[in-house]
């Protein structure tokens, strides 16, 4: 019983912190919320080292590193919940609030979920694979080769988290997982699963194979074997390829196995995220309950 007291005290201290007072925004041109302006999907440029997160679940993931948060913008209906989350995380970032009308004028979209936050990109950026020093050798790495669809990138990080992958390796031209829609689709997991960004392809994949003893399993339809026909590698890198072209010949040449998911006649392929989920379910060595 005495062992539980310090944890209880810590929780009580966090809850006793004064919650940040929301700052009302009545003009969409207010410079204090300029970082939230025009967040339509066509606008894909970096915001001076910041990224924008949307929804409560993404804010929760951002608050795992509370010092990185720059500001939160909430509708009136989401204001109190956002305020509680900032206080719980001991985050002192300013909390702005506005009416639905002002929010739409500012962001350029109908903000159905009523919440946005900005944070510094650098602490969440994908790292060079050569700089990755995990505490223990990885058992499962999901490799995304030339995935350019925003939703697919988000789905792959969500799936990687669900099947306990140690990291997601992105080829150089993969879409940025820190874009607002990718984060939303990933349910915040793009901020939780370690992301690696290759600069040399496929040499960085080969380097990880040699360094950690990974077996490379590439997914493909042609010149492949049924996934159930191979054993379960102790350490595996599962490669899913570009939405249109699949896994490249260069990566196929590196692979220990090229596998396919058997399907009914007349069905030629599955979405890349679905393929990743099925393959990870079969081969992931991460702990699951």
Order of alpha helices (4+ residues) and beta strands (2+ residues): alpha-beta-beta-alpha-beta-alpha-beta-alpha-beta-beta-alpha-beta-alpha-beta-alpha-beta-beta-beta-alpha-beta-alpha
